[in-house]
Amino acid sequence: QVQLVESGGGLVQGGGSLRLSCAASGTIFSINAMGWYRQAPGKQRELVAGIGSNSNTNYADSVKGRFTISRDNAKNTVYLQMNSLKPEDTAVYYCNRVPPLVVAGTGTYWGQGTQVIVSS
């Protein structure tokens, strides 16, 4: 059964930090690249950080040097450490496989996401 559960969001002042967590079911996590996506109001969802099964990472230019993605394979969990947060980082953050998981007959699967709000 597919399951992605994101947590760790909240309200933070600009310059602050948050750590997001995502618990993934084993069928998604085991050998797949995983990523953190975000969707700001009125904007399309975008991939901000990805991590391969071998822990190679890549980042969107907008977050490079501020965000760090990591994974714990034993716990089927992926993390996103976000430092030096900016108001433009405000969005709902989702984790998913890279590319996103598609469930037959249903479409692209997304968890509930976790809201991040950065005040100026």
N, C-alpha and C positions, 0 to 999 in steps of 0.2 A: 504494500500500500504506500502510495506517495504521501509524504508529509514533510513540510518545511515550516519550522516555527522560529520566527525572528523575535528578538528581545533586546532591550538595552537602550532604546531611544529615550528621548526626553527633551526638556527645555534647558538650554545652556547659553551662557553669554558668549559673545564673540571672543575668540582666543582660547576658549575652553576645550575640554576633551570629553569624548564619550567612547565606550567600547560596546560594539554590537556583537551579538551572538546569534548563531543560527544552528538549530539542531535539525539534522536531515536524516531521513530514513535511509537505511543501508543500501537499498536498491539504487538510490540516487548518488550516494556519496562515494561508494567504494573506490571506483577507478576513474571517476569523472573529474574534469576540471570544474571548479565551482567559482562563483562570482558574487559580488554585491552590485546590485543595481539600485538606482534611485529614480523617483519621479516627483518632480516639483510641480506645483499647481500650474496648469496650463501648458505644461511641457511634456514631451515624450519621455518614456522611461529610457534610461541610459545605463550602460555598464560602466562602473567607476573603478572596479578592481577585480582581478581574476587570479586564481591560483591553480596550477596544474596538479595532477596526482603526484608529481615529483617535487611539488612545492615551488616550482618556478612561478614568479609573479609578474603581473603587468598592471599598469594604472593609467587612468585617463589623465591627460595633462593637467586638468583642473584640480586634481587631488594629489598629484605626485609630490612626494616629499612631506606630505602632511598625514596621509592615510597609510596604514599598513594592514594587509590581509594576511591571515595565517589559518592553519587548519590543524585539528587534532584528529587523526584518523581513528584512534582508539575510541574516541567519543562521538564520532560522526558529526563533528561540530566545526563550523568555520566562523572566524572572528573578523571584525573590522575595527581596528584601533584608529580613532579619528582625533587628530590633534590640530591645534591652531584653527579651530572651526570659524567659518565665516557665515554671515547671513545667507549668502548664496548656496550654502550647503543644506539649507532647509529643504526637506523633502521627506517622502515616505521611502524607506530603505527596504529592499527585498534581497533575499539571497536566492540563488537558483543555480542549476547547472549552466555551464557555458558550452554550447548555446542553451537557452532555456528549455526545460523539459516539456515535451508535448505528450499529452495523454490521449490515446486513441479514443475518438468519439467525443472528446471534451474540448480539446484545444490546449493551448499553453497553460501550464499549471503555475500558479503563484500562491504563495502563502499570504498571510494577512498583512505582512509588513510591519515595520516599526517606525513611528513618526519621530523625526528629528527636527527641532526648531531651534534656530540660532538667533538670538537677539543681538541687535547692534548696540 
